[in-house]
Amino acid sequence: MAAASPAQGARPDAAEFAMWKPLLARAAISAVFGVLTIFWREPSTAVLSVLGGLYLLFLGATYLWTHRVLGVRERPSALTLVGGAALGAAGVATLILVEDSTFAFAGAAALVLAGVVELVRGLAVRGHVAARDLVTVGVAAAATGAILPFFEHLGAHALLGVSGGGALITAVVLGIAALSYRHDSALGAPGSPGAAQQENTVN
């Protein structure tokens, strides 16, 4: 997704474009999980616990990484830390308890919390290049978490299908954003043709 436009007269710096690293990591994790949910035809509760638990655990880690990098310019809130910790805790619980209901309810609560926090965070940093992407994935995570409990009675396959769909949306949005920021970061690097052209334009 295209980056949000910075304020007029302001230009995103290298710290903002460094967001590509955690965003690409989140995109890769979400893509792997989403693809596995598609091709795993008859997953058991044990499969759900392992895949879902690891997904939430790694998602929580990259969520915190994302907002730590974002916090280079915009101070992260305590709720951001709570959102990442909730994802990690839900992942651990899913791995240990090995029950459909654990992923359906603990995972859902963590996704809603983390998604709403990310949505609010994106709206609060509108001048940041990643603001619009944070809003989009925040909505996707919150929506996925909100509907997940309604599929608990349908078992592991349905739960993985719903969460995998949300993960694939996240993968596409953040993957495009990360590659775009990586490209812009390379153009803005000292000594690059893009940086030289910008310098000449300013002069």
N, C-alpha and C positions, 0 to 999 in steps of 0.2 A: 504494500500500500504506500502511496506517496506520502512523503513527510509533511507534517503540518508546517505551514508557512510561518517563519519567524516574524517578529515585529518589524515594521518598515524601518530601514536604516540599520537593522541589526543583522549580523551574519553568524550562523552557527559555527562554533569552534570545534577543534579536534576532540574535545572531551565529549561533546554531544554525539559526534559521529562514531565514537568508540562504543556506542550502544550496540553496534553490529555484532559484537562477540557474544554477549549473553542472549541477545535475541536469536542469533543463529543456533546457539545451543538449545534454546527452548524449542525452536522450530524443528530441529533434528529429533529431539526426544519425543515431541508430539507426533511427528511424522512416523517414526518407528512404531510407536504405540498404535496410532491410527491404522496403519497398514496391517499390523498383526491382528487387530480386531476384525479386519475384513477377511483375511485368509484363514483364520483359525475357525474352522467350521463348527465344531462341537466342543467348546471350551467347558471344562468342569469348574466347580467352585475353587479348586486348588489353582487352576490356571488363572482365574479371575483374581485371586488373592495375590499371586506372584506378579502378573502383568500390571494389575491395577495398583498394587502396593508400590512397586518400583516406579511406576509412572508418577504417582503422587509425590513420592519421595524425591525423585530427580526434578520434578516440576517445581517443588518447593525450593530446592537448592538454587535453581536457575532464576526463579522468581526473586529471591533475595539478592542474587548477583545482579539482576537487571536493575533493581531499585537502589542498590549500592552504587552502581555506575551512574545512574540518573542523579543520585545524591551528590555527585561531584559539584553540581551547580545548584541543585534544588534539594534542600535538606529532607531526608526521608522521615516519614512520620512513624509513630509507634505502631499505628495500625498496619503499616506496610510490613513491619517485622512480625506482627501477629498473623497476617495473611500467609506469609511464607512458612511460619512455624505451624500453622494449622494444616497446611498441605502436607508437610513432613510428618506431623503427628498422625494424620489420617492414613498416610502411607504405611507407617510402622504398625498401626492398629490393624490395617487390612492384611498385612503380611503375617501378623501373629495370630489373629483370631480365626482366619480362614472361614469366613461366612459371607454369603451374599449380602446380608443386611448391613454388615460393617461397611462395605464399599458403598452400598446404596445410600446410607444415611450419613456416616462419618465423612465419606468422600464428597457427598453432595454438600454438606454443611461447609466443608473446607473450600470447595470450588465457588460456592456462593459468596462466602466471606472474602476470599482472595480476589474474586472477580469484581465485587462491588468496590473494594479498596482500590483496585487498579483503575476502575472506571473513574472514581473520584480523583485519583492521583493524576490521571491523564487530563481531566478537565482543569485541574489546578495548575498544570504546567503547560498551558496552551502554546506558549512560545517555543517549546522544545520540539525538536524535529520528530521525536517519537510519540508525541502526545496523542495524535490521532490513532496510532497503532495500539497504544495502551488502552484507549477507550474501546476500540473494536474487540480486542481479545478479552477485555474485562467483561463486556456484555456477553461474549460467547461463553466464557467460563461460568458466569452467573446463571445464564439461561440453561446451560448443561446441568449444573448442580440443582437448579430448581425443578427440572423434570425427572431427574434420575430416580428419586424414591418411588415414583409412580410405576417404574418398571421392575421393582424389586421382586415382585411375585412371579415374574416371567423368567427369572433365573440369570445365570452368568452370561449367556449369549446376548440377551437383550441389554443387560447392563454394559457390557463391553461395546455393543453397537452404538448405544447412545453416547457414552463417554468418548468412544473412538471418533464419532462424527464431530464432536466439539473439538477434539484434539487436531483433527485434520484441518478444520477452519483456522485454528491457531497456527498450525504449521504453515499454511499458505500465506496468511497475513504477515507473520513474523519472518518467514523465509524471504519473501519479496522485499520487506523492509530492510532486513539485515544486509542483503546483497546490494541494495540501493545505497545504504549508508557506507558499506565497505567501498563501493565505487567512489562515492563522494569523498570519503576519507583519503583514498589514494590520490585523487585529484588535488586535494588540499594539502597534501604532504609537502614539506619544504623541498625545493628543488624539482618538483614535478611541473610539467607544462601547464597544468591547470592552475597551480599556485602562482606561477610566473605571470600567467595571463591576468589573474585577479589582481596581482600587485601592479601590473602595468595599467590596468583599468583604474585603480585607485589613484595612481600617480597622474 
